[in-house]
Amino acid sequence: MTSLIIQCALSYLLGSVVGSLLLGKLRGVDIREHGSGNAGSTNALRTQGKWFAFGTALIDVGKGIAAVLVIARLAWFGPATLDPLSTGLACGLAAAIGHCYPIFHAFRGGKGAGTLFGALLVLFPWTGLGAIGIWSLTLICSGYVGLSTVIAGLAFPFLLYLIDGPVPPVTMGLAIAAGLFLSFTHRSNLQRLHAGTESRFERARLLRFSKG
């Protein structure tokens, strides 16, 4: 158990290095003071442009990948507590939590989707691609980034079962926790969607249905 705790703690610290805030320091801007106030890639794109957003996404996705490929494989803390898949997913989830509540940035970060996606691509490539497919389809139909992320996150455990199953029970439990965590971090998007005030990403919304 000590090994897993240390691995998750290191993953959390890695996740606390938020791409938009790190790049923002170089530009002299804090994107939490602009747009939606979120430190994720979508707000970075809307307020700082595509290259800033690309750098943000690269760092944030990279954290999830590093948590799985490096931290989850560290062996000098003692015998492994969980199987490799569960350990990797636990580290990826810990990195996403660090991204959302970064200790280095007053616990105000992003919403964790990019970091989790990076972890999923390493652990479950086909399931991860399936999730991004659902995300893309929802975005194309609705134009809502937050809604697309929530639906993809909730679909992840089902895709995992269908594509990579059977998996260890702990892995499935962590997959469900990851989906619920994304729903929680995007709760403000869901509230605005319910109120009719959520912003659409019109450039990605390819399908528009008329009322008549």
C-alpha positions in Angstrom: 0.0 0.0 0.0 2.9 2.4 0.8 4.1 2.0 -2.8 0.8 2.9 -4.3 0.3 5.9 -2.0 3.7 7.3 -3.0 3.1 6.6 -6.7 -0.3 8.4 -6.5 1.3 11.3 -4.6 4.0 11.7 -7.2 1.4 11.5 -9.9 -0.6 14.2 -8.2 2.4 16.5 -8.0 3.1 15.9 -11.7 -0.5 16.7 -12.5 -0.2 19.9 -10.5 2.1 21.3 -13.2 -0.8 22.8 -15.3 0.1 23.5 -19.0 -1.8 26.7 -19.5 -0.5 28.2 -16.2 3.0 27.2 -17.0 2.9 28.7 -20.5 0.9 31.7 -19.2 3.8 32.6 -16.9 6.1 32.9 -20.0 3.5 35.1 -21.7 2.6 37.1 -18.5 -1.0 36.0 -18.5 -3.2 33.9 -16.2 -6.0 32.5 -18.3 -8.0 31.9 -15.1 -8.7 35.7 -15.4 -10.0 35.4 -18.9 -12.9 33.7 -20.6 -14.5 31.0 -18.6 -11.9 31.2 -15.9 -10.8 27.6 -16.4 -7.2 26.6 -17.0 -7.9 24.0 -19.6 -7.2 23.7 -23.3 -10.7 24.9 -24.4 -10.4 28.2 -22.6 -6.8 28.5 -23.7 -8.0 28.2 -27.3 -10.7 30.7 -26.9 -8.6 33.3 -25.1 -5.0 32.8 -26.2 -5.1 31.1 -29.6 -4.4 27.8 -31.2 -0.7 27.5 -30.6 -1.0 28.3 -26.9 -3.9 25.8 -26.7 -1.8 23.2 -28.5 1.1 23.6 -26.1 -1.4 23.4 -23.2 -2.9 20.2 -24.5 0.6 18.7 -25.2 1.7 19.3 -21.6 -1.6 18.1 -20.0 -1.9 14.9 -22.1 1.8 14.3 -21.5 1.3 14.3 -17.8 -1.2 11.4 -18.0 1.2 9.5 -20.3 4.2 10.1 -17.9 2.1 9.0 -14.9 1.5 5.7 -16.5 4.8 5.0 -18.3 7.1 6.3 -15.6 5.6 6.8 -12.1 3.3 3.7 -12.2 6.3 1.6 -13.1 8.6 2.7 -10.3 9.6 -0.4 -8.4 11.8 0.7 -5.5 9.0 1.5 -3.1 8.3 -2.1 -2.3 6.1 -4.8 -3.8 3.3 -3.8 -6.1 -0.1 -3.3 -4.3 -2.3 -3.6 -7.4 -2.0 -5.2 -10.9 -0.3 -3.1 -13.5 -3.5 -1.8 -15.2 -5.1 -0.7 -11.9 -1.8 0.9 -10.8 -1.5 2.8 -14.1 -5.1 4.0 -14.0 -4.8 5.0 -10.3 -1.7 7.1 -11.2 -3.5 8.6 -14.2 -6.5 9.5 -12.1 -4.2 11.0 -9.4 -2.5 13.1 -12.1 -5.9 14.4 -13.3 -6.8 15.3 -9.7 -3.6 17.2 -9.5 -4.4 19.0 -12.7 -7.8 20.1 -11.4 -6.6 21.0 -7.9 -2.9 21.9 -8.4 -1.0 22.5 -5.2 1.4 24.8 -7.1 -1.5 27.0 -8.4 -3.7 27.6 -5.3 -5.7 24.5 -6.2 -7.3 26.2 -9.2 -6.6 24.2 -12.4 -8.4 22.6 -15.3 -11.0 19.9 -15.5 -8.8 16.8 -16.0 -10.0 15.4 -19.4 -6.7 15.8 -21.3 -4.6 14.3 -18.5 -7.0 11.3 -18.2 -7.0 10.8 -21.9 -3.2 10.6 -22.0 -3.3 7.9 -19.4 -6.1 6.0 -21.3 -4.2 6.1 -24.6 -1.3 4.2 -23.0 -3.3 1.8 -20.9 -6.2 1.0 -23.3 -5.4 2.4 -26.7 -8.6 1.1 -28.5 -10.9 2.0 -25.6 -9.3 5.5 -25.5 -9.8 6.0 -29.2 -13.4 4.8 -28.8 -13.9 7.4 -26.0 -12.5 10.1 -28.2 -14.7 8.9 -31.0 -17.8 9.4 -28.8 -16.5 12.8 -27.7 -16.0 13.9 -31.3 -19.4 12.7 -32.4 -21.1 14.4 -29.6 -19.2 17.6 -30.2 -20.0 17.5 -33.9 -23.7 17.1 -33.2 -24.0 19.5 -30.3 -21.1 21.9 -30.2 -20.8 21.5 -26.5 -17.3 20.6 -25.3 -18.2 20.0 -21.7 -21.2 17.8 -22.6 -19.1 15.8 -25.0 -16.5 15.2 -22.3 -19.0 14.1 -19.7 -20.7 11.6 -22.2 -17.3 10.2 -23.2 -16.2 9.9 -19.6 -19.4 8.0 -18.6 -19.1 5.8 -21.7 -15.5 4.9 -20.8 -16.3 2.0 -18.4 -18.8 0.5 -20.9 -16.2 0.8 -23.7 -13.6 -0.8 -21.4 -15.8 -3.8 -20.8 -16.7 -4.2 -24.4 -13.3 -3.6 -26.0 -10.7 -4.6 -23.3 -12.8 -6.7 -21.0 -12.6 -8.6 -18.8 -10.4 -6.4 -16.7 -9.7 -6.7 -12.9 -12.5 -5.4 -10.7 -10.3 -2.7 -9.3 -9.6 -1.4 -12.8 -13.3 -1.3 -13.6 -14.0 0.5 -10.3 -11.3 3.1 -11.1 -12.7 3.5 -14.6 -16.2 4.2 -13.2 -14.5 6.7 -10.7 -12.8 8.4 -13.6 -16.0 8.9 -15.5 -17.8 10.2 -12.4 -14.9 12.5 -11.7 -15.1 14.1 -15.1 -18.9 14.6 -14.6 -18.0 16.3 -11.3 -15.4 18.6 -12.7 -17.7 19.6 -15.6 -20.7 20.2 -13.3 -20.7 23.9 -14.0 -21.0 23.1 -17.8 -24.0 20.9 -17.1 -25.6 23.6 -14.9 -25.1 26.2 -17.7 -26.4 23.7 -20.3 -29.5 23.2 -18.1 -29.9 27.0 -17.8 -29.4 27.5 -21.6 -26.3 29.6 -21.1 -23.6 27.2 -22.1 -21.4 28.4 -24.9 -21.1 26.3 -28.1 -17.9 25.6 -29.9 -19.4 26.6 -33.3 -16.3 25.8 -35.4 -16.6 22.1 -34.3 -20.4 21.9 -34.6 -20.9 20.5 -38.0 -24.5 19.3 -37.7 -27.4 21.8 -37.3 -30.9 20.7 -37.1 -33.7 23.0 -38.1 -36.9 23.3 -36.1 -39.2 23.5 -39.2 
